[in-house]
Amino acid sequence: MATTDDSAAPRGTFTGKVVLITGAGSGIGEATARAFAAEGAIVAVSDMSAEAAERVASEICSGGAGTALPFALDVRDGAAVAAMIDALVSRHGRLDIAVNNAGIGGSGVPLADIPEENFDRVMSTNVKGVWQCMRHEIPVMLRTGGGAIVNLASAMGLVGRANSADYVATKHAVMGLTRSAALEYSALGVRINAVCPGVIDTPLIQVRAEKPGFLEALSALHPIGRFGKVDDVAAAILWLASPQSSFVTGIGLPVDGGWTAG
Ligand SMILES: NC(=O)c1ccc[n+]([C@@H]2O[C@H](COP(=O)([O-])OP(=O)(O)OC[C@H]3O[C@@H](n4cnc5c(N)ncnc54)[C@H](O)[C@@H]3O)[C@@H](O)[C@H]2O)c1
């Protein structure tokens, strides 16, 4: 397993904190894993791709840049999620922060044309996957002194968009899970928030990049005049997980270049 001795980790805002990130083998999750590790956290790098999880964890560990453990699992599999959290708690005694980031894109067609299997896949990954994670993370956090959860919603968790009904529905559902759980658990010591990114330049948006006008139309959504970067989102996630946001719970923080301001 790719880990380094905990004493090798740098000191920072999250020194000694145990952080779980799903979908950390690419894009926003990978950048967030690196950012937490740079601030001293012990990071569980979890992804459906074992190879991606191993790569990110070993790159974090190499040269003493941080402490990371790879986990290969599908967030739709509740038993696998529970086993990962058990393994993490057996080894490090606690879970302080969870970033429920694993997600996939939608079909990119009008609602009536969405294939049923696509609808089921995006719902089970983006909604059931977040619920599977939260339902196993929260009891452990309650047992070990509280914590902070940050879910990946989207600007499309706040507004609708044509040709995106399946994806939009999943991200509105993530907001629903976030707000409702915040009402249930904030007084018990677990803050629960979401980030709502605009379009971020990751492999997820490259899927339809060859479609004429696709990237131009997405770019025009952002008054700030550019796509977001993975580090823009990672910075917001770290803030929501940090003591600096101790009075913030139940929100969806837009990180969207002004998209949802209009
Ligand atoms: N990129 C954007 O523009 C954007 C905007 C708003 C929200 N988001 C959300 O941010 C999150 C991360 O997106 P990204 O752009 O970094 O995507 P990405 O495709 O770069 O990375 C997603 C990672 O999740 C993993 N994954 C997918 N399904 C999984 C499953 N069932 N179990 C475990 N791991 C799984 C993939 O293997 C991949 O490594 C997603 O929830 C996405 O909806 C992305």
PDBQT file of the ligand as one rigid body, heavy atoms in Angstrom, charges set to zero:
ROOT
HETATM    1  N1  LIG A 301     -15.757  19.243 -14.474  1.00  0.00    +0.000 N 
HETATM    2  C1  LIG A 301     -16.797  20.046 -14.315  1.00  0.00    +0.000 C 
HETATM    3  O1  LIG A 301     -17.041  20.965 -15.110  1.00  0.00    +0.000 OA
HETATM    4  C2  LIG A 301     -17.703  19.886 -13.122  1.00  0.00    +0.000 A 
HETATM    5  C3  LIG A 301     -18.592  20.938 -12.832  1.00  0.00    +0.000 A 
HETATM    6  C4  LIG A 301     -19.447  20.805 -11.746  1.00  0.00    +0.000 A 
HETATM    7  C5  LIG A 301     -19.423  19.665 -10.962  1.00  0.00    +0.000 A 
HETATM    8  N2  LIG A 301     -18.546  18.662 -11.283  1.00  0.00    +0.000 N 
HETATM    9  C6  LIG A 301     -18.577  17.471 -10.432  1.00  0.00    +0.000 C 
HETATM   10  O2  LIG A 301     -17.312  17.301  -9.829  1.00  0.00    +0.000 OA
HETATM   11  C7  LIG A 301     -17.062  15.907  -9.624  1.00  0.00    +0.000 C 
HETATM   12  C8  LIG A 301     -15.727  15.528 -10.226  1.00  0.00    +0.000 C 
HETATM   13  O3  LIG A 301     -15.758  15.823 -11.603  1.00  0.00    +0.000 OA
HETATM   14  P1  LIG A 301     -14.452  15.883 -12.509  1.00  0.00    +0.000 P 
HETATM   15  O4  LIG A 301     -14.726  16.885 -13.552  1.00  0.00    +0.000 OA
HETATM   16  O5  LIG A 301     -13.237  16.009 -11.666  1.00  0.00    +0.000 OA
HETATM   17  O6  LIG A 301     -14.536  14.428 -13.182  1.00  0.00    +0.000 OA
HETATM   18  P2  LIG A 301     -13.417  13.393 -13.687  1.00  0.00    +0.000 P 
HETATM   19  O7  LIG A 301     -14.089  12.556 -14.706  1.00  0.00    +0.000 OA
HETATM   20  O8  LIG A 301     -12.142  14.100 -14.025  1.00  0.00    +0.000 OA
HETATM   21  O9  LIG A 301     -13.139  12.519 -12.372  1.00  0.00    +0.000 OA
HETATM   22  C9  LIG A 301     -14.140  11.745 -11.772  1.00  0.00    +0.000 C 
HETATM   23  C10 LIG A 301     -13.496  10.557 -11.092  1.00  0.00    +0.000 C 
HETATM   24  O10 LIG A 301     -14.553   9.823 -10.472  1.00  0.00    +0.000 OA
HETATM   25  C11 LIG A 301     -14.324   8.443 -10.691  1.00  0.00    +0.000 C 
HETATM   26  N3  LIG A 301     -15.608   7.736 -10.665  1.00  0.00    +0.000 N 
HETATM   27  C12 LIG A 301     -16.615   7.782 -11.578  1.00  0.00    +0.000 A 
HETATM   28  N4  LIG A 301     -17.616   6.976 -11.203  1.00  0.00    +0.000 NA
HETATM   29  C13 LIG A 301     -17.240   6.406 -10.031  1.00  0.00    +0.000 A 
HETATM   30  C14 LIG A 301     -17.840   5.465  -9.152  1.00  0.00    +0.000 A 
HETATM   31  N5  LIG A 301     -19.049   4.934  -9.406  1.00  0.00    +0.000 N 
HETATM   32  N6  LIG A 301     -17.169   5.116  -8.023  1.00  0.00    +0.000 NA
HETATM   33  C15 LIG A 301     -15.959   5.626  -7.759  1.00  0.00    +0.000 A 
HETATM   34  N7  LIG A 301     -15.321   6.507  -8.559  1.00  0.00    +0.000 NA
HETATM   35  C16 LIG A 301     -15.962   6.885  -9.682  1.00  0.00    +0.000 A 
HETATM   36  C17 LIG A 301     -13.667   8.345 -12.071  1.00  0.00    +0.000 C 
HETATM   37  O11 LIG A 301     -12.926   7.145 -12.190  1.00  0.00    +0.000 OA
HETATM   38  C18 LIG A 301     -12.790   9.599 -12.073  1.00  0.00    +0.000 C 
HETATM   39  O12 LIG A 301     -11.479   9.337 -11.602  1.00  0.00    +0.000 OA
HETATM   40  C19 LIG A 301     -18.265  15.168 -10.229  1.00  0.00    +0.000 C 
HETATM   41  O13 LIG A 301     -19.194  14.872  -9.214  1.00  0.00    +0.000 OA
HETATM   42  C20 LIG A 301     -18.832  16.185 -11.200  1.00  0.00    +0.000 C 
HETATM   43  O14 LIG A 301     -20.201  15.983 -11.452  1.00  0.00    +0.000 OA
HETATM   44  C21 LIG A 301     -17.683  18.749 -12.328  1.00  0.00    +0.000 A 
ENDROOT
TORSDOF 0
